[in-house]
């Protein structure tokens, strides 16, 4: 799988990261591709994720002197107050337990410097080819709604909204097995379901492909660009 750091999401990330930041934090960084892109525009970047295997992959692929990765939870950030110029939630806030999402955003506020920036990107439920496939086996509607509500609550507590917009995000997969592996991570209890595998394969085969044979799966996301007062 490759992450969309070449299309519309690249422009959004670069719009914040390209403002000469000394330090940036990527919360819920996964295997680190987008964190590495942010690091090209920041003096020092840290990516965190609660999954140790994701952090191991990120360190192996991208880790270096100015780009570090750590196992940590969004609701309990292990950093000093006012230590970052920008905090990013790249499609990660809705993965934080619903009861901890507001805490996670307040933790992000704590570690931001005055006038620091926060960029939050969240999927629009059911949108695009990815949304249509996820509906077969994963319903994140409740978490996504609560994440949006937590963001709006944050705007009443020390943040101003610079912009709010929607973008298209595209992920690329090198064949069906690459995509199906992501399903197995989400649903390890359903590994033996031949019916579900066939349904997912049918959706996957309908998606468009690029000139190199990579299957492109898209969805719509909402972007909040906030500034700490």
FILUM-104959 format. One record per residue (C-alpha): y, z, x. Coordinates in nm, 3 decimals. Example, Ala and Ser with C-alpha at 12.3 -4.5 7.8 and 13.67 -1.06 7.14 Angstrom:
+---------+---------+---------+
!   north !      up !    east !
+---------+---------+---------+
!  -0.450 !   0.780 !   1.230 !
!  -0.106 !   0.714 !   1.367 !
+---------+---------+---------+
***
This chain:
+---------+---------+---------+
!   north !      up !    east !
+---------+---------+---------+
!   0.000 !   0.000 !   0.000 !
!   0.353 !  -0.068 !   0.117 !
!   0.659 !   0.107 !  -0.024 !
!   0.964 !  -0.076 !  -0.154 !
!   1.211 !  -0.033 !   0.128 !
!   1.307 !  -0.400 !   0.126 !
!   1.443 !  -0.453 !  -0.226 !
!   1.670 !  -0.269 !  -0.465 !
!   1.556 !   0.074 !  -0.352 !
!   1.647 !  -0.013 !   0.006 !
!   2.007 !  -0.077 !  -0.100 !
!   2.024 !   0.257 !  -0.281 !
!   1.880 !   0.454 !   0.011 !
!   2.096 !   0.273 !   0.262 !
!   2.403 !   0.338 !   0.049 !
!   2.359 !   0.711 !   0.101 !
!   2.186 !   0.721 !   0.439 !
!   2.432 !   0.476 !   0.589 !
!   2.727 !   0.716 !   0.562 !
!   2.677 !   0.860 !   0.909 !
!   2.465 !   1.164 !   0.824 !
!   2.380 !   1.411 !   1.096 !
!   2.082 !   1.556 !   0.908 !
!   1.875 !   1.443 !   0.608 !
!   1.586 !   1.591 !   0.411 !
!   1.331 !   1.389 !   0.214 !
!   1.154 !   1.610 !  -0.043 !
!   0.806 !   1.493 !  -0.142 !
!   0.786 !   1.236 !   0.135 !
!   0.421 !   1.137 !   0.093 !
!   0.299 !   0.923 !   0.385 !
!   0.654 !   0.885 !   0.514 !
!   0.752 !   0.517 !   0.487 !
!   1.078 !   0.582 !   0.301 !
!   1.154 !   0.884 !   0.517 !
!   1.124 !   0.660 !   0.823 !
!   1.372 !   0.416 !   0.668 !
!   1.618 !   0.700 !   0.601 !
!   1.576 !   0.816 !   0.961 !
!   1.713 !   0.488 !   1.092 !
!   2.051 !   0.589 !   0.953 !
!   2.049 !   0.963 !   1.027 !
!   2.085 !   1.167 !   1.342 !
!   1.792 !   1.387 !   1.241 !
!   1.554 !   1.357 !   0.944 !
!   1.285 !   1.586 !   0.804 !
!   1.024 !   1.491 !   0.545 !
!   0.830 !   1.755 !   0.353 !
!   0.532 !   1.738 !   0.122 !
!   0.288 !   2.000 !  -0.011 !
!  -0.010 !   1.776 !   0.073 !
!  -0.130 !   1.834 !   0.429 !
!  -0.316 !   1.501 !   0.445 !
!   0.003 !   1.312 !   0.353 !
!   0.198 !   1.492 !   0.624 !
!  -0.075 !   1.418 !   0.878 !
!  -0.051 !   1.046 !   0.798 !
!   0.329 !   1.055 !   0.816 !
!   0.325 !   1.225 !   1.156 !
!   0.073 !   0.977 !   1.295 !
!   0.267 !   0.674 !   1.172 !
!   0.631 !   0.772 !   1.206 !
!   0.679 !   1.112 !   1.369 !
!   0.914 !   1.141 !   1.665 !
!   1.199 !   1.332 !   1.821 !
!   1.447 !   1.260 !   1.542 !
!   1.194 !   1.234 !   1.258 !
!   0.978 !   1.534 !   1.180 !
!   0.738 !   1.617 !   0.898 !
!   0.628 !   1.952 !   0.760 !
!   0.401 !   2.089 !   0.490 !
!   0.632 !   2.264 !   0.244 !
!   0.704 !   2.296 !  -0.126 !
!   1.025 !   2.178 !  -0.294 !
!   1.072 !   2.510 !  -0.474 !
!   1.058 !   2.710 !  -0.148 !
!   1.240 !   2.514 !   0.121 !
!   1.192 !   2.659 !   0.468 !
!   1.541 !   2.569 !   0.595 !
!   1.870 !   2.752 !   0.645 !
!   2.147 !   2.721 !   0.390 !
!   2.396 !   2.435 !   0.438 !
!   2.181 !   2.262 !   0.700 !
!   2.162 !   1.905 !   0.561 !
!   2.413 !   1.632 !   0.482 !
!   2.183 !   1.471 !   0.226 !
!   1.869 !   1.553 !   0.030 !
!   1.646 !   1.282 !  -0.118 !
!   1.392 !   1.306 !  -0.400 !
!   1.223 !   0.966 !  -0.389 !
!   1.016 !   0.955 !  -0.709 !
!   0.900 !   1.308 !  -0.634 !
!   1.081 !   1.553 !  -0.863 !
!   0.848 !   1.495 !  -1.160 !
!   0.554 !   1.585 !  -0.934 !
!   0.696 !   1.935 !  -0.886 !
!   0.541 !   2.175 !  -1.143 !
!   0.760 !   2.163 !  -1.454 !
!   0.843 !   2.533 !  -1.438 !
!   0.963 !   2.490 !  -1.077 !
!   1.178 !   2.178 !  -1.106 !
!   1.509 !   2.356 !  -1.163 !
!   1.425 !   2.596 !  -0.879 !
!   1.354 !   2.298 !  -0.653 !
!   1.694 !   2.145 !  -0.730 !
!   1.870 !   2.475 !  -0.667 !
!   1.685 !   2.501 !  -0.336 !
!   1.810 !   2.154 !  -0.251 !
!   2.162 !   2.264 !  -0.340 !
!   2.124 !   2.568 !  -0.113 !
!   2.030 !   2.365 !   0.195 !
!   2.306 !   2.106 !   0.138 !
!   2.636 !   2.133 !   0.319 !
!   2.957 !   2.134 !   0.112 !
!   3.016 !   1.781 !  -0.021 !
!   2.658 !   1.701 !   0.073 !
!   2.485 !   1.425 !  -0.120 !
!   2.169 !   1.430 !  -0.330 !
!   1.986 !   1.113 !  -0.429 !
!   1.719 !   1.147 !  -0.697 !
!   1.503 !   0.853 !  -0.805 !
!   1.273 !   0.898 !  -1.105 !
!   1.046 !   0.647 !  -1.284 !
!   1.117 !   0.533 !  -1.638 !
!   0.800 !   0.618 !  -1.827 !
!   0.576 !   0.324 !  -1.910 !
!   0.798 !   0.063 !  -1.747 !
!   0.678 !  -0.245 !  -1.564 !
!   0.330 !  -0.339 !  -1.448 !
!   0.275 !   0.003 !  -1.293 !
!   0.368 !   0.187 !  -1.612 !
!   0.133 !  -0.028 !  -1.813 !
!  -0.154 !   0.052 !  -1.580 !
!  -0.079 !   0.423 !  -1.549 !
!  -0.091 !   0.457 !  -1.927 !
!  -0.465 !   0.400 !  -1.901 !
!  -0.529 !   0.724 !  -1.716 !
!  -0.216 !   0.924 !  -1.634 !
!   0.051 !   1.052 !  -1.875 !
!   0.348 !   1.198 !  -1.685 !
!   0.593 !   1.167 !  -1.974 !
!   0.644 !   1.543 !  -2.013 !
!   0.705 !   1.601 !  -1.641 !
!   0.949 !   1.310 !  -1.625 !
!   1.148 !   1.435 !  -1.925 !
!   1.170 !   1.782 !  -1.777 !
!   1.282 !   1.640 !  -1.444 !
!   1.565 !   1.450 !  -1.617 !
!   1.666 !   1.767 !  -1.804 !
!   1.665 !   1.967 !  -1.478 !
!   1.896 !   1.709 !  -1.320 !
!   2.140 !   1.726 !  -1.611 !
!   2.137 !   2.107 !  -1.587 !
!   2.221 !   2.079 !  -1.217 !
!   2.534 !   1.882 !  -1.302 !
!   2.664 !   2.192 !  -1.481 !
!   2.600 !   2.408 !  -1.176 !
!   2.784 !   2.290 !  -0.869 !
!   2.736 !   1.911 !  -0.863 !
!   2.928 !   1.606 !  -0.971 !
!   2.775 !   1.269 !  -1.061 !
!   2.894 !   0.992 !  -0.834 !
!   2.679 !   0.724 !  -0.998 !
!   2.380 !   0.688 !  -1.229 !
!   2.203 !   0.356 !  -1.254 !
!   1.865 !   0.187 !  -1.289 !
!   1.678 !  -0.023 !  -1.035 !
!   1.350 !  -0.211 !  -1.007 !
!   1.098 !  -0.077 !  -0.756 !
!   0.808 !  -0.281 !  -0.622 !
!   0.496 !  -0.161 !  -0.445 !
!   0.255 !  -0.397 !  -0.273 !
!  -0.122 !  -0.360 !  -0.256 !
!  -0.363 !  -0.542 !  -0.027 !
!  -0.629 !  -0.607 !  -0.286 !
!  -0.777 !  -0.410 !  -0.574 !
!  -0.950 !  -0.145 !  -0.362 !
!  -0.614 !  -0.049 !  -0.212 !
!  -0.473 !   0.015 !  -0.559 !
!  -0.789 !   0.174 !  -0.698 !
!  -0.784 !   0.429 !  -0.416 !
!  -0.456 !   0.559 !  -0.556 !
!  -0.623 !   0.603 !  -0.895 !
!  -0.907 !   0.800 !  -0.738 !
!  -0.656 !   1.035 !  -0.578 !
!  -0.503 !   1.105 !  -0.920 !
!  -0.834 !   1.131 !  -1.104 !
!  -1.111 !   1.251 !  -0.869 !
!  -1.298 !   1.375 !  -1.177 !
!  -1.338 !   1.018 !  -1.303 !
!  -1.482 !   0.847 !  -0.997 !
!  -1.792 !   0.731 !  -1.180 !
!  -1.616 !   0.565 !  -1.474 !
!  -1.711 !   0.198 !  -1.462 !
!  -1.528 !   0.133 !  -1.788 !
!  -1.198 !   0.265 !  -1.651 !
!  -1.242 !   0.074 !  -1.328 !
!  -1.288 !  -0.247 !  -1.527 !
!  -0.977 !  -0.178 !  -1.737 !
!  -0.767 !  -0.106 !  -1.430 !
!  -0.901 !  -0.417 !  -1.258 !
!  -0.803 !  -0.628 !  -1.557 !
!  -0.444 !  -0.499 !  -1.544 !
!  -0.430 !  -0.541 !  -1.166 !
!  -0.547 !  -0.902 !  -1.182 !
!  -0.259 !  -0.988 !  -1.418 !
!   0.007 !  -0.879 !  -1.167 !
!   0.196 !  -1.134 !  -0.961 !
!   0.123 !  -1.194 !  -0.593 !
!   0.344 !  -1.295 !  -0.304 !
!   0.283 !  -1.585 !  -0.069 !
!   0.065 !  -1.368 !   0.153 !
!  -0.166 !  -1.263 !  -0.129 !
!  -0.021 !  -0.912 !  -0.166 !
!  -0.029 !  -0.792 !  -0.528 !
!   0.315 !  -0.672 !  -0.639 !
!   0.337 !  -0.394 !  -0.896 !
!   0.680 !  -0.303 !  -1.028 !
!   0.851 !  -0.047 !  -1.250 !
!   1.200 !   0.066 !  -1.347 !
!   1.356 !   0.383 !  -1.208 !
!   1.669 !   0.585 !  -1.281 !
!   1.885 !   0.677 !  -0.982 !
!   2.116 !   0.981 !  -0.978 !
!   2.363 !   0.999 !  -0.688 !
!   2.513 !   1.348 !  -0.689 !
!   2.763 !   1.529 !  -0.468 !
!   2.777 !   1.903 !  -0.409 !
!   3.111 !   2.051 !  -0.508 !
+---------+---------+---------+
***
